């Protein structure tokens, strides 16, 4: 490991190591697999370089490709066709590896991990067919013009050797290189023994099968690879075909095993073995990548559930999971602090038992709306019962689970908000000085009274000579007088009557279900009660009187108020401190 204080050394260590590995594999395959003097029938170097390029940063690509091109040049010059075509084949080999890396990057970005079949189709057709075909045609152009070799057979050898090398070794190279570049362990601690046993078993099985002549036994390594694709980690699954290729290939080249018993020359036997390896990979890859996709989804699901559990266990909101029938599958611990219920004791209980009967229907309808629109949150405000039977206000957000009709609910105690809303509503309809209803509240109630068809009366009264009180004693004294008048009016009126301050020193009263003669008596009592009230201002006692006008509330509110106002002015004109009935 190069220390981090030498960043320049670290930046070239990877490309240099890759170039050395490229040279070693290229020299080995060129030296040992040019059976008829043509191209190498086995080629793994492009897979190693492509996997490295795919996982390394693009900033190291130029240096890596340059060093690997030099490695290819030297391998071809020393062990292959010689120096005459070494440079041209180095360019072809670099183009093949670069093309495979870029194509695989696009396939990953487009289809992984959601579309496994599309990914595999792109991998087989792009990496296993298109890339070696293009590089094979380029190599054919170079060797065909400059060397005296059979172009047709060499193109086939190149295609098969490079396709099998890419298909077989590229998955493991990607897994290994990705773990190294990201500082991740190749295997979790609890899977290392299983991985070692799988590799040892594959090594033993391959050695046994390719040391005997019976070709049907070649099926067992294939089954081993496919079985490992189901349960083994990705790095192990991708490594097993490499073990099969390396051990089986060496034994076949030595003339041992079931393939060596075939009546073919060595080159054809090796091509048959390569096709055998390709078929093994073709069988195993779909299983392997589907399993890896599922493992990834299970990890994401487990992480999501862990986050959900952590949130639901610590937020103040109540989180519930309801089945299609409304039974509680899960409820967060916060319900104990909010409502007093034991979470474990509620599992299996129908949630309707917690809802206030008056609000059960609207909660049920909200749940139905959520099920009819999966993915859309539906909210409802309702009353629910605590364990002690106390009704409290809650706001519940429903979200449906499409597969089974279940509901996820987030419920928040909004009792304090409801109280605040009620307080604000009262404040918006209340005169702050007198505590009486204000003009808006009075007209709202009057309009509802008219709409209900209730026959009654309206009284409009104001304080006589109130301006003189303000001028003589000040506005503070005037406010005290207004509050005193309001208190006296409350004492004089019935509980069913409604009084409001509608502006300045002017007040109005709704007398429901009251005849005009009875209303006049109430109004006289009101005036007397107010006139008896005394307001101390310093050493002076202030007393005031009021004048009032009465009108029957007979269906037209505006007309009734106009008639009551006219009666009020007649009372004032007649000397004040009296009442008058509208004509």
C-alpha positions as CSV (number, residue, x, y, z in Angstrom):
1,X,0.0,0.0,0.0
2,X,1.5,3.3,-1.0
3,X,1.1,6.0,1.7
4,X,-1.4,8.8,1.0
5,X,1.4,11.4,1.3
6,X,2.7,10.3,-2.1
7,X,-0.4,11.1,-4.3
8,X,1.7,11.0,-7.5
9,X,2.9,7.5,-6.8
10,X,-0.6,6.4,-5.9
11,X,-1.9,7.8,-9.2
12,X,0.5,5.7,-11.3
13,X,0.5,2.5,-9.2
14,X,-2.8,1.3,-10.6
15,X,-2.0,1.8,-14.3
16,X,1.5,0.3,-13.9
17,X,0.1,-2.7,-12.1
18,X,-2.6,-3.1,-14.8
19,X,0.1,-2.9,-17.5
20,X,2.2,-5.6,-15.9
21,X,-0.8,-7.9,-15.5
22,X,-1.8,-7.2,-19.1
23,X,1.7,-8.1,-20.3
24,X,1.8,-11.3,-18.2
25,X,-1.6,-12.5,-19.5
26,X,-1.0,-11.4,-23.1
27,X,2.5,-13.0,-23.3
28,X,1.2,-16.2,-21.7
29,X,-1.8,-16.6,-24.0
30,X,0.1,-15.6,-27.1
31,X,3.0,-18.0,-26.3
32,X,0.9,-21.0,-25.4
33,X,-2.3,-20.7,-27.6
34,X,-1.0,-20.0,-31.1
35,X,-1.4,-23.6,-32.1
36,X,-1.3,-23.2,-35.9
37,X,0.9,-20.1,-36.1
38,X,-2.1,-17.8,-36.3
39,X,-3.8,-15.5,-33.7
40,X,-4.0,-16.6,-30.0
41,X,-7.1,-18.8,-29.5
42,X,-7.3,-17.7,-25.8
43,X,-7.4,-14.0,-24.9
44,X,-8.2,-12.7,-21.4
45,X,-6.2,-9.4,-21.4
46,X,-9.0,-7.3,-22.8
47,X,-11.3,-8.5,-20.1
48,X,-8.9,-7.5,-17.4
49,X,-8.2,-4.0,-19.0
50,X,-11.9,-3.4,-19.6
51,X,-12.9,-4.2,-16.1
52,X,-10.2,-1.9,-14.7
53,X,-11.2,1.0,-17.0
54,X,-14.8,0.5,-16.1
55,X,-14.2,0.9,-12.3
56,X,-11.2,3.3,-12.4
57,X,-11.6,7.0,-12.8
58,X,-11.4,8.4,-16.4
59,X,-8.4,10.5,-15.4
60,X,-6.2,7.4,-15.4
61,X,-7.5,6.1,-18.7
62,X,-4.9,7.7,-20.9
63,X,-1.9,6.5,-18.8
64,X,-3.4,3.0,-18.4
65,X,-4.1,2.6,-22.1
66,X,-0.7,3.9,-23.1
67,X,1.1,1.5,-20.7
68,X,-1.1,-1.4,-21.7
69,X,-0.5,-0.6,-25.4
70,X,3.2,-0.8,-24.7
71,X,2.6,-4.2,-22.9
72,X,0.7,-5.5,-25.9
73,X,3.4,-4.3,-28.3
74,X,6.1,-6.1,-26.3
75,X,4.1,-9.3,-25.9
76,X,3.3,-9.5,-29.6
77,X,6.9,-8.6,-30.5
78,X,8.6,-11.1,-28.3
79,X,6.1,-14.0,-28.3
80,X,3.6,-13.4,-31.1
81,X,3.7,-12.3,-34.8
82,X,6.8,-10.2,-34.2
83,X,7.6,-6.5,-34.4
84,X,6.2,-6.1,-37.9
85,X,2.5,-5.9,-36.7
86,X,3.0,-5.4,-33.0
87,X,2.1,-1.7,-33.0
88,X,-1.0,-2.2,-35.2
89,X,-2.3,-5.1,-33.0
90,X,-1.6,-3.1,-29.9
91,X,-3.9,-0.4,-31.2
92,X,-6.5,-3.0,-32.1
93,X,-6.3,-4.6,-28.6
94,X,-6.6,-1.2,-26.9
95,X,-9.6,-0.3,-29.1
96,X,-11.3,-3.5,-28.1
97,X,-10.8,-3.0,-24.4
98,X,-11.8,0.6,-24.6
99,X,-14.9,-0.2,-26.7
100,X,-16.0,-2.9,-24.3
101,X,-15.5,-0.6,-21.2
102,X,-17.6,2.2,-22.8
103,X,-20.3,-0.1,-24.1
104,X,-20.6,-1.9,-20.7
105,X,-20.8,1.5,-18.9
106,X,-23.7,2.5,-21.1
107,X,-25.4,-0.9,-20.5
108,X,-25.0,-0.5,-16.8
109,X,-26.3,3.1,-16.8
110,X,-29.3,2.1,-18.9
111,X,-30.4,-1.2,-17.4
112,X,-28.8,-2.0,-14.1
113,X,-30.2,-3.1,-11.7
114,X,-33.9,-2.8,-12.8
115,X,-33.9,-4.5,-16.2
116,X,-31.9,-7.7,-15.9
117,X,-32.9,-9.2,-19.2
118,X,-32.1,-6.1,-21.1
119,X,-28.8,-5.9,-19.3
120,X,-27.9,-9.5,-20.3
121,X,-29.0,-9.0,-23.9
122,X,-26.8,-6.0,-24.1
123,X,-23.9,-7.9,-22.5
124,X,-24.2,-10.9,-24.7
125,X,-24.7,-9.0,-28.0
126,X,-22.5,-6.1,-27.3
127,X,-19.6,-7.6,-25.3
128,X,-19.8,-11.2,-26.6
129,X,-20.6,-10.4,-30.3
130,X,-20.2,-6.8,-31.5
131,X,-16.9,-6.0,-29.7
132,X,-14.9,-9.1,-30.7
133,X,-16.4,-8.9,-34.2
134,X,-15.2,-5.3,-34.7
135,X,-11.8,-6.0,-33.2
136,X,-11.5,-9.2,-35.3
137,X,-12.2,-7.4,-38.5
138,X,-9.6,-4.8,-37.6
139,X,-7.1,-7.5,-36.7
140,X,-7.9,-9.3,-40.0
141,X,-7.2,-6.2,-41.9
142,X,-3.8,-5.9,-40.2
143,X,-2.7,-9.5,-40.4
144,X,-4.2,-10.2,-43.8
145,X,-2.2,-7.4,-45.5
146,X,1.1,-7.9,-43.6
147,X,1.2,-11.6,-42.8
148,X,0.8,-14.8,-44.8
149,X,-1.9,-16.5,-42.7
150,X,-5.4,-17.8,-43.5
151,X,-7.8,-14.9,-42.9
152,X,-11.0,-16.9,-42.4
153,X,-9.8,-19.3,-39.8
154,X,-7.9,-16.6,-37.9
155,X,-11.0,-14.4,-37.8
156,X,-13.0,-17.3,-36.3
157,X,-10.2,-18.0,-33.8
158,X,-10.0,-14.3,-32.8
159,X,-13.8,-14.0,-32.5
160,X,-14.2,-17.1,-30.3
161,X,-11.1,-16.5,-28.2
162,X,-11.8,-12.8,-27.5
163,X,-15.6,-13.4,-27.0
164,X,-15.1,-16.2,-24.5
165,X,-12.4,-14.2,-22.7
166,X,-14.6,-11.1,-22.3
167,X,-17.7,-13.1,-21.4
168,X,-15.9,-15.3,-18.8
169,X,-13.3,-13.0,-17.2
170,X,-15.0,-9.6,-17.4
171,X,-17.6,-10.1,-14.7
172,X,-15.0,-11.2,-12.1
173,X,-12.7,-8.4,-13.1
174,X,-15.4,-5.8,-12.6
175,X,-16.3,-7.3,-9.1
176,X,-12.7,-7.5,-8.0
177,X,-11.7,-4.1,-9.4
178,X,-14.7,-2.3,-8.0
179,X,-14.1,-3.6,-4.5
180,X,-10.4,-2.6,-4.7
181,X,-11.1,0.9,-6.0
182,X,-13.8,1.6,-3.4
183,X,-12.0,0.1,-0.5
184,X,-14.6,-2.6,0.1
185,X,-14.0,-6.2,1.2
186,X,-14.4,-8.7,-1.5
187,X,-16.5,-10.9,0.8
188,X,-18.3,-10.2,4.1
189,X,-16.7,-11.9,7.1
190,X,-19.5,-14.4,7.5
191,X,-19.3,-15.6,3.9
192,X,-15.5,-16.1,3.5
193,X,-15.4,-19.7,4.6
194,X,-18.3,-20.5,2.3
195,X,-16.5,-18.8,-0.6
196,X,-13.2,-20.6,0.1
197,X,-15.1,-23.9,0.2
198,X,-16.9,-23.1,-3.1
199,X,-13.6,-22.3,-4.9
200,X,-11.9,-25.4,-3.5
201,X,-14.9,-27.6,-4.5
202,X,-14.8,-26.1,-8.0
203,X,-11.1,-26.7,-8.2
204,X,-11.4,-30.3,-7.2
205,X,-14.4,-31.0,-9.4
206,X,-12.8,-29.4,-12.5
207,X,-9.5,-31.3,-11.9
208,X,-11.4,-34.6,-11.5
209,X,-13.6,-34.1,-14.5
210,X,-10.8,-33.0,-16.8
211,X,-8.5,-35.9,-15.7
212,X,-10.9,-38.6,-17.0
213,X,-12.3,-39.3,-20.5
214,X,-16.1,-39.4,-20.0
215,X,-17.6,-36.3,-21.7
216,X,-21.0,-36.5,-19.9
217,X,-19.3,-35.6,-16.6
218,X,-18.5,-32.2,-18.1
219,X,-22.1,-31.3,-17.1
220,X,-21.2,-31.3,-13.4
221,X,-18.9,-28.2,-13.5
222,X,-21.7,-26.4,-15.3
223,X,-24.2,-27.4,-12.6
224,X,-21.8,-26.3,-10.0
225,X,-21.5,-22.8,-11.5
226,X,-25.2,-22.4,-11.9
227,X,-25.9,-23.6,-8.4
228,X,-23.3,-21.2,-7.0
229,X,-25.0,-18.4,-8.9
230,X,-28.1,-19.0,-6.7
231,X,-26.5,-18.8,-3.3
232,X,-22.9,-17.7,-3.5
233,X,-21.7,-14.0,-3.4
234,X,-21.2,-12.3,-6.7
235,X,-17.4,-12.3,-6.6
236,X,-17.4,-16.1,-6.0
237,X,-20.0,-16.8,-8.7
238,X,-18.0,-14.8,-11.3
239,X,-14.7,-16.4,-10.2
240,X,-15.9,-20.0,-10.6
241,X,-16.1,-19.9,-14.5
242,X,-12.5,-18.5,-14.4
243,X,-11.4,-21.5,-12.3
244,X,-13.1,-23.8,-14.8
245,X,-11.5,-22.1,-17.8
246,X,-8.0,-22.0,-16.3
247,X,-7.8,-25.6,-14.9
248,X,-9.8,-27.2,-17.7
249,X,-8.0,-25.2,-20.3
250,X,-4.5,-26.2,-19.0
251,X,-5.5,-29.9,-18.7
252,X,-7.0,-29.9,-22.2
253,X,-3.8,-28.3,-23.7
254,X,-1.8,-31.0,-22.0
255,X,-3.9,-33.6,-23.8
256,X,-5.9,-34.8,-20.8
257,X,-9.6,-34.9,-20.1
258,X,-12.8,-35.5,-22.1
259,X,-12.1,-32.8,-24.7
260,X,-8.6,-34.1,-25.4
261,X,-10.1,-37.5,-26.3
262,X,-11.9,-35.9,-29.3
263,X,-10.5,-36.8,-32.7
264,X,-9.6,-33.2,-33.5
265,X,-6.4,-31.2,-33.7
266,X,-5.4,-29.2,-30.7
267,X,-6.7,-25.9,-32.0
268,X,-10.2,-27.3,-32.7
269,X,-10.2,-29.0,-29.3
270,X,-9.4,-25.7,-27.6
271,X,-12.2,-24.0,-29.5
272,X,-14.6,-26.6,-28.4
273,X,-13.5,-26.1,-24.9
274,X,-14.0,-22.3,-25.3
275,X,-17.5,-22.9,-26.5
276,X,-18.1,-25.1,-23.5
277,X,-17.0,-22.3,-21.2
278,X,-19.1,-19.8,-23.1
279,X,-22.2,-22.0,-22.7
280,X,-21.5,-22.3,-19.0
281,X,-21.3,-18.6,-18.6
282,X,-24.5,-18.2,-20.7
283,X,-26.3,-20.5,-18.4
284,X,-25.0,-19.0,-15.2
285,X,-25.1,-15.2,-15.9
286,X,-28.9,-14.8,-16.0
287,X,-29.3,-16.6,-12.7
288,X,-26.3,-14.8,-11.1
289,X,-27.5,-11.3,-12.2
290,X,-31.1,-11.9,-11.2
291,X,-30.0,-13.1,-7.8
292,X,-27.7,-10.1,-7.4
293,X,-30.6,-7.8,-8.4
294,X,-32.8,-9.4,-5.8
295,X,-30.0,-9.2,-3.1
296,X,-29.7,-5.6,-3.9
297,X,-33.4,-5.0,-3.6
298,X,-33.5,-7.0,-0.3
299,X,-30.6,-4.8,1.0
300,X,-32.4,-1.7,0.0
301,X,-35.7,-3.0,1.5
302,X,-33.9,-3.9,4.7
303,X,-32.3,-0.4,4.9
304,X,-35.6,1.2,4.1
305,X,-37.3,-0.8,6.8
306,X,-34.6,0.0,9.3
307,X,-35.0,3.7,8.5
308,X,-38.7,3.4,8.8
309,X,-38.5,1.5,12.1
310,X,-36.1,4.1,13.5
311,X,-38.3,7.0,12.5
312,X,-41.5,5.3,13.6
313,X,-40.0,4.4,17.0
314,X,-38.8,7.9,17.7
315,X,-41.2,10.4,16.1
316,X,-44.1,11.8,18.1
317,X,-46.5,10.9,15.3
318,X,-48.3,7.6,15.5
319,X,-47.4,5.3,12.6
320,X,-49.8,2.4,11.8
321,X,-49.9,-0.4,9.3
322,X,-53.4,-1.5,8.6
323,X,-54.5,-4.6,6.6
324,X,-57.2,-4.5,4.0
325,X,-59.9,-5.1,6.7
326,X,-58.6,-2.3,9.0
327,X,-56.8,-4.5,11.5
328,X,-53.7,-3.1,13.0
329,X,-50.5,-5.0,11.9
330,X,-48.1,-2.5,13.4
331,X,-48.3,0.6,15.6
332,X,-45.4,2.7,16.7
333,X,-44.5,3.1,20.4
334,X,-45.5,6.8,20.4
335,X,-49.2,5.8,20.7
336,X,-48.4,4.9,24.4
337,X,-47.5,8.5,25.1
338,X,-50.2,10.1,22.9
339,X,-53.2,8.0,23.7
340,X,-52.2,5.7,26.6
341,X,-52.6,2.4,24.6
342,X,-50.0,-0.4,24.7
343,X,-48.7,-0.8,21.2
344,X,-48.4,-4.6,21.4
345,X,-51.9,-4.9,22.8
346,X,-53.4,-3.1,19.7
347,X,-51.9,-5.5,17.1
348,X,-54.9,-7.4,15.6
349,X,-57.4,-4.8,16.8
350,X,-59.6,-3.1,14.3
351,X,-58.7,0.6,14.1
352,X,-62.4,1.5,14.1
353,X,-62.5,0.8,17.8
354,X,-60.2,3.8,18.4
355,X,-62.2,6.3,16.3
356,X,-65.0,8.4,17.8
357,X,-68.3,7.1,16.5
358,X,-69.3,10.5,15.1
359,X,-66.2,10.5,12.8
360,X,-66.0,6.8,11.9
361,X,-67.7,7.3,8.5
362,X,-65.4,10.1,7.3
363,X,-62.3,8.1,8.4
364,X,-63.6,5.1,6.5
365,X,-64.2,7.2,3.4
366,X,-60.7,8.6,3.6
367,X,-59.3,5.1,3.7
368,X,-61.3,4.2,0.6
369,X,-60.1,7.2,-1.3
370,X,-56.5,6.3,-0.4
371,X,-57.0,2.7,-1.7
372,X,-58.5,4.0,-4.9
373,X,-55.5,6.3,-5.5
374,X,-52.4,4.3,-4.5
375,X,-49.4,6.5,-4.0
376,X,-51.5,9.6,-3.3
377,X,-51.6,10.6,0.4
378,X,-55.1,11.3,1.7
379,X,-55.6,13.2,5.0
380,X,-58.6,13.6,7.3
381,X,-59.1,15.3,10.7
382,X,-61.2,13.4,13.2
383,X,-61.9,12.7,16.8
384,X,-60.4,9.5,18.4
385,X,-60.6,8.1,21.8
386,X,-57.8,7.7,24.3
387,X,-57.5,4.7,26.5
388,X,-59.4,6.7,29.2
389,X,-62.2,7.4,26.8
390,X,-61.3,11.1,26.3
391,X,-62.0,12.3,22.8
392,X,-59.1,14.1,21.2
393,X,-58.5,15.6,17.8
394,X,-56.1,13.9,15.4
395,X,-55.0,14.4,11.8
396,X,-54.4,11.1,9.9
397,X,-52.6,10.8,6.5
398,X,-53.4,7.6,4.6
399,X,-51.2,6.0,1.9
400,X,-52.2,2.7,0.3
401,X,-50.0,-0.3,-0.4
402,X,-51.2,-1.3,-3.9
403,X,-50.4,-5.1,-3.7
404,X,-52.7,-6.1,-0.8
405,X,-54.9,-3.1,-0.1
406,X,-53.1,-2.3,3.2
407,X,-52.8,1.3,4.5
408,X,-49.9,3.1,6.0
409,X,-51.1,5.8,8.4
410,X,-49.3,8.7,10.1
411,X,-51.5,10.2,12.8
412,X,-50.7,13.4,14.7
413,X,-52.4,14.8,17.8
414,X,-53.9,18.2,16.8
415,X,-55.9,18.8,19.9
416,X,-53.8,21.8,20.8
417,X,-54.1,23.2,17.3
418,X,-57.8,22.7,17.4
419,X,-58.0,24.6,20.7
420,X,-55.9,27.4,19.2
421,X,-58.1,27.5,16.1
422,X,-61.2,27.7,18.3
423,X,-59.5,30.5,20.3
424,X,-58.6,32.3,17.2
425,X,-62.1,31.9,15.8
426,X,-63.6,33.2,19.0
427,X,-61.1,36.1,18.9
428,X,-62.0,36.9,15.4
429,X,-65.7,37.2,16.4
430,X,-65.2,38.9,19.7
431,X,-64.8,42.6,20.6
432,X,-61.6,42.7,22.8
433,X,-62.7,45.6,24.9
434,X,-66.1,44.4,26.1
435,X,-65.9,40.7,25.5
436,X,-69.1,40.8,23.5
437,X,-69.5,39.5,20.0
438,X,-68.3,41.9,17.3
439,X,-70.1,43.3,14.2
440,X,-69.1,40.3,12.0
441,X,-70.4,37.7,14.6
442,X,-73.6,39.7,15.0
443,X,-74.4,39.8,11.3
444,X,-73.5,36.1,10.9
445,X,-75.9,35.1,13.6
446,X,-78.6,37.5,12.4
447,X,-78.4,36.1,8.9
448,X,-78.6,32.5,10.3
449,X,-81.6,33.5,12.4
450,X,-83.4,35.0,9.4
451,X,-82.5,31.9,7.3
452,X,-83.9,29.6,10.0
453,X,-87.3,31.4,9.9
454,X,-87.3,32.2,13.6
455,X,-89.4,35.2,14.4
456,X,-87.9,37.6,16.9
457,X,-86.8,41.2,17.4
458,X,-83.7,43.3,17.0
459,X,-82.7,46.0,19.5
460,X,-80.2,48.7,18.5
461,X,-79.0,51.0,21.3
462,X,-76.1,53.4,21.9
463,X,-74.8,55.4,24.9
464,X,-76.2,58.9,25.3
465,X,-73.6,61.7,25.2
466,X,-70.7,59.3,25.0
467,X,-68.5,61.9,23.3
468,X,-68.9,64.2,26.3
469,X,-67.6,61.4,28.5
470,X,-64.5,60.9,26.4
471,X,-63.9,64.7,26.1
472,X,-64.3,65.2,29.9
473,X,-62.7,62.1,31.4
474,X,-60.5,60.8,28.5
475,X,-60.7,57.7,26.3
476,X,-59.5,55.4,29.1
477,X,-62.7,56.4,31.1
478,X,-64.7,55.9,27.9
479,X,-63.4,52.4,27.6
480,X,-64.3,51.7,31.2
481,X,-67.8,53.0,30.5
482,X,-68.2,50.7,27.4
483,X,-67.1,47.7,29.5
484,X,-69.6,48.6,32.2
485,X,-72.4,49.0,29.8
486,X,-71.6,45.5,28.3
487,X,-71.7,43.9,31.8
488,X,-74.9,45.6,32.7
489,X,-76.5,44.5,29.4
490,X,-75.6,40.9,30.0
491,X,-77.2,41.1,33.4
492,X,-80.4,42.5,31.9
493,X,-80.7,40.0,29.0
494,X,-81.8,36.4,28.9
495,X,-79.4,33.5,28.2
496,X,-81.0,33.0,24.8
497,X,-80.4,36.7,23.8
498,X,-77.3,37.7,21.9
499,X,-75.7,41.1,22.3
500,X,-72.8,42.5,20.2
501,X,-70.9,45.7,20.0
502,X,-71.3,46.8,16.4
503,X,-69.2,50.0,16.4
504,X,-68.1,52.8,18.7
505,X,-70.7,53.2,21.4
506,X,-73.4,51.4,19.4
507,X,-74.7,47.9,20.4
508,X,-77.2,45.5,19.0
509,X,-79.2,42.7,20.5
510,X,-81.0,39.7,18.9
511,X,-84.1,38.6,20.8
512,X,-85.1,35.2,19.3
513,X,-88.7,34.1,19.5
514,X,-89.8,37.3,21.2
515,X,-92.9,39.4,20.5
516,X,-92.6,43.1,20.2
517,X,-94.4,43.8,23.4
518,X,-92.1,41.5,25.3
519,X,-89.1,42.9,23.6
520,X,-90.1,46.4,24.7
521,X,-90.2,45.2,28.3
522,X,-86.7,43.6,28.0
523,X,-85.4,46.8,26.5
524,X,-86.8,49.0,29.3
525,X,-85.1,46.6,31.8
526,X,-81.9,46.9,29.9
527,X,-81.9,50.7,30.0
528,X,-82.6,50.8,33.7
529,X,-79.8,48.3,34.5
530,X,-77.3,50.4,32.5
531,X,-78.5,53.7,34.1
532,X,-77.9,52.2,37.6
533,X,-74.4,51.2,36.8
534,X,-71.6,53.4,38.2
535,X,-68.1,53.8,36.8
536,X,-65.6,55.3,39.2
537,X,-63.1,57.6,37.5
538,X,-60.8,58.9,40.1
539,X,-62.9,60.7,42.6
540,X,-65.9,61.0,40.2
541,X,-68.6,58.5,39.6
542,X,-69.7,58.4,36.0
543,X,-73.2,57.2,35.1
544,X,-74.6,56.9,31.6
545,X,-77.9,56.2,29.9
546,X,-78.8,54.6,26.6
547,X,-81.4,55.1,23.9
548,X,-82.8,52.1,22.0
549,X,-84.8,51.3,19.0
550,X,-86.7,48.0,18.5
551,X,-87.8,46.4,15.3
552,X,-89.4,43.0,14.4
553,X,-87.0,40.6,12.6
554,X,-89.4,39.5,9.9
555,X,-87.2,38.2,7.1
556,X,-85.2,41.1,5.7
557,X,-82.2,41.8,7.9
558,X,-81.2,45.1,6.2
559,X,-84.7,46.5,6.4
560,X,-85.0,45.4,10.1
561,X,-81.8,47.2,11.0
562,X,-82.9,50.3,9.1
563,X,-86.2,50.4,11.0
564,X,-84.4,49.8,14.3
565,X,-82.0,52.6,13.6
566,X,-84.9,54.9,12.8
567,X,-86.6,54.0,16.1
568,X,-83.3,54.7,17.9
569,X,-83.1,58.2,16.4
570,X,-86.7,58.9,17.4
571,X,-85.8,57.9,21.0
572,X,-82.9,60.3,21.0
573,X,-85.0,63.0,19.6
574,X,-87.6,62.5,22.3
575,X,-85.0,63.2,25.0
576,X,-82.8,60.1,25.2
577,X,-82.7,57.5,28.0
578,X,-85.7,55.8,26.5
579,X,-86.8,53.2,23.9
580,X,-88.8,53.5,20.7
581,X,-90.5,50.8,18.6
582,X,-90.2,50.9,14.9
583,X,-93.4,51.7,13.0
